[in-house]
Amino acid sequence: MKILVIGSGGREHALVWKLSQSPRVEKIYCAPGNAGIGNMAELVNIKVGDIELLLAFAIEKKIDLTVVGPEGPLVDGIVDRFEEEGLKIFGPNKSCAKLEGSKAFAKDFMIRHNIPTAKYKEYTKAEEAIKDIGIYGFPMVIKADGLAAGKGVVIAQNENEAKEALNIIMQNKKFGDAGSKVIIEEFIEGIEASMLCFVDGETIVPMVSAQDYKKAFDGDEGPNTGGMGTYSPSIIYTDKIKEKVYNEILNPFISGLKTDGLNFKGIIFIGLMIKDKELKVLEFNTRFGDPETQVVLSRLETDLVEIFESIIEGKLKQQEIKWSDKKALCVVLASQGYPEKYEKSKIITGLEDIKEAIIFHAGTKALDGKVVTNGGRVLGVVGMAKTIEAARDIAYREVHKIKFDGKQYRKDIGKIALG
């Protein structure tokens, strides 16, 4: 079969890598892809947001299955458009993708279906939001309602920071229309964990757990990023927590979908905050997370094509899914200045010296026979071993072999798992 993967990041490289292992796959295209993906798939120069051009390509090449990586095309209705033309595509439709496309919609869904989450209020006028600064005390969480590439969340420590954030989001429109509405939330403390689940509208099946590191610098300092590293399984995701997640989140989620008439088929990513064995949902994403996908798919032993087809056909309940007992840890190598301003086109060396780790390209491209940086997050270096400590040793040993001007990375990924 022929597959089209849409996207260009580390998540998409992991998807292409795993899909290419299926004996049923004859050819993979990726639009637009990156330098690493180009080693195992044919790159197609179409932007992820150009739905009509992607559709025309899928029809022309007789694509058997399209897999959507990023959230943008899902929120814009790519699944609905492909299905109108009778094409098989993996991902939730436009109505369901709103669970990620609008934080206010997601919070309303959680409140109505008794899914534990932080208290919140929503605002469409900056002056009204400013009046409510400190409504839940400080620190205070301010979120742009729409998609902001994982950067539309500010944790304000005081009134001045809150005012500045609201001005940047709502009046200066740093994130465009995503900031036309904001939500203010109470700040909840604890340890974050990520839960990715397969969903076919009737059944929800969690994948192995992962723990993400969102802050730019060691010790959880600095601005929020799309993710600077992760490991799987999360050390805090105990059997008791797992049971609570089923009872308090997954079961209400699937019954809420049915109550609301949302025929959700795809991936739901649940961002959790865990403290004193209590759970709260921070957010929903309606696609694979990045860099969680890199560690989770590294541990998947079942054919991913079979899983995707079982979801599309509504047969997830009958699908057996197997996972490796090995632990996985990913360190993200980023460009200097990320998540703010950074330079591109820095030559990357040392990739040919990597022997133990799996390398997933994120922000890279091929230029004049060399691999160069082309984004904020550049590479994900994944170590796999019987223990987190051994996986961590592998990842960091290989990290040191890779060089590019301005390389930055966290040096504490997985440390919490070592006590």
Secondary structure, 3 states (H helix, E strand, C coil): CEEEEEECCHHHHHHHHHHCCCCCCCEEEEEECCCCHHHCCEECCCCCCCHHHHHHHHHHCCCCEEEECCHHHHHCCHHHHHHHCCCCEECCCHHHHHHHHCHHHHHHHHHHCCCCECCEEEECCHHHHHHCCCCCCCCEEEEECCCCCCCCEEEECCHHHHHHHHHHHHHCCCCHHHHCCEEEEECCCCEEEEEEEEECCCCEEECCCEEECCEEECCCEEEECCCCEEEECCCCCCHHHHHHHHHHHHHHHHHHHHHCCCCCCEEEEEEEEEECCEEEEEEEECCCCCCHHHHHHHCECCCHHHHHHHHHCCCHHHCCCCECCCEEEEEEEECCCCCCCCCCCCECECHHHCCCCEEEECCEEEECCEEEECCCEEEEEEEEECCHHHHHHHHHHHHCCCECCCCECCCCCCHHHHC
